[in-house]
Amino acid sequence: MTPPLRSGKRALRINVGHILRQDNGYSREVIIDIPQPFHIEDVLFTNLDGTIRLSRTPPGVLVQGTMIAGINTQCVRCLTSFEYPFEITINELFVPHNSENAHTVNSMFHISEGSEIDLAPIVREEGILALPIQTLCSPDCSGLCSQCGQNLNEGTCDCEQESIDPRLEVLRSLLEDK
């Protein structure tokens, strides 16, 4: 049986009511495919694609799987927007919000009263954690001209590049041949 395909903004909200009614050990795969850009709070994601397995466990539903996506960010050197690719590995237990297990099981994620789980907080958190401290559009990004603001990846400028902080001018003599 082909796993169901979930696409669109609501693809990250999955109704697991039918899984909760099954015996422990029951599992089902779900394919998630969101090709169009979408926001989760303040973060813009693109091309989310992956497969997750939903498994019935005594406390609730275990969600395991891998997804790949892109997160829209800005290069710290040239300020160009670009898509930073990352991979999400999910291995989280969701427990029903109103069950006695909700208080005894150490789980951050709950199944809503409508029997839905929401993967959006996991995707957002993993996306933000995947970002490096300094995001670069390419390793050899030239950045912006510090004088005129020209993007040096797109062309050169006519600014004088030999400007040195006057406080450091004394050190120039160390570089000159004697």
N, C-alpha and C positions, 0 to 999 in steps of 0.2 A: 504494500500500500504506500503510495506517495504521500510524504508529509504535507500538511496544508501549508500553502504559501500565504504569508502575511505581508501586506504592503500598505503604504499610506501612513499618516501620522499616528493612527491608533494601533499600528503594528506592534508597538512595545507594550501594549496592555493586552494581556491574554487571559481569557476566561478559563479557569481551571476547575470549575464546578464538577464537570464530568470526571475529572481525575480524582477529586476528593471522594467521589462515590465508589471508586474502584478499590480492589484489594491492594494491600501493601505489595510493592514490587512492580506494579503496573507502570509502564512508561510509554511515552509517545514523543515523536520528534516533530518539531515545528521549524519551518524555514522562514526566515525573516529577510525581506528584501525591500529596502527603501531607497530607490535610486535618486529621488529628488531631494534637494536640501531641506532640512527641517531644524527647528530650534528646540532645545531642551533648556528651559529657562533662558539664560543669557549666552548660551553656546550654540554655534551653528555647525551642524554635522552634515556630511554628504556621503552618499554611496554606502549605506549600512547594509551589510549582507552577511548571512551566517545561518547556522543550524543550531538549535538548542534541543536538549532532551529534558522533558518534564517527567519526573518519576515520583510515584506515590510512596511516601515513607510514613511511619507511625506519627511523627509530629506534624507533617504537612506535605509540601511538594518540594522536591529537590530539583533545582534548575542548574543544568550543566551544559556547557557548549562554548563555541568560539564564534566570534563575529569580527569582521574587518570593517573599517569605516575610515572616513576622513574628517578632520576637524578643521574648520576655517580659522586661520590665525594670520598674524602679520610678521613679516621678517623684521628682526630687530635692527638690521643694518640699512635696508633700503625702504622699509615700510610698505612693501608690496604685499597684498593679500594673497595667500596661497592655501592649498589643501595639504595638511599634514596627515599622512596615513598612519594608522595604528591598528593593533589587534586587541580584542577584548576576550579574556578567558573568564567565563562565569562558572562559579561553583558555589551557589548560595541556596540556603534553605528558607523557604517561605512558610510561615505557619499561619493558620486561621486566626484572625484578629480576636475573635471572641472565645477561643478554646482555652482550656486550662493549660495547654502546652505553650500558649503565647507568653506566659509568665515564667515557666520553668525552663524552656529551651532558649539557649543563647543565640537568638537570631535577630538581626536588625530589620528584617523584611517581613511584612505581614500580607496576608491575603485579605482583600477588602471584604466587606459584608456582601458585596455583589459577586463574590468568588473570582475576583480578578487580581492578577499580579501585574505590577508595573515595573518593567525593566529600565525605564527612562533614568531613574536615579543612578543605577549601576552604570549605564552607558555614559552618562555625564561625568560621573566620578572617574571612571577608567580613562575616558578621553582626556580629562584635565591632567590626570596623573601621568599619562603617556607623553605629554608635551615636555620637551627639554626646557631647561631654564632659559636658554637663548634659542629661539626658533629662527632658523635660517632658510631662505627659499632655496639656496644651494650652498654647498661648502665654500665655493669660491666667489660668493657675493661680494661685490666691490663697495656696496653701500651708497651713501649720498655724499656729495661734495659738502664739506663743512662750511663753505663760504656762500655758495649760490643755491645749494639744495638739489642740484642736478643728480638724477639717478645714474650712477656711473656704470651700471649694467647696460643701460640703453645708449650710452654715448659719453664722450668726454666733454669737459667744459674748458673755458679759457682762463680759469682762475689760476693765480700763482700758487703752486703747491708747496712752496718753500717757506711758509710762514712758521716761525718758531716762537714759542713763548719767550718774551724778553727776559724773563727770570732765568731761562735756561741757555741763553745766548752765550754765556761764559763757557759752557761745556763744549761749544763748537770748536774751540781751540784745541781740544784734546784729539779731535778727529783729523786735524790738519797735520801734514808732514812737516817735520822741523828740519 
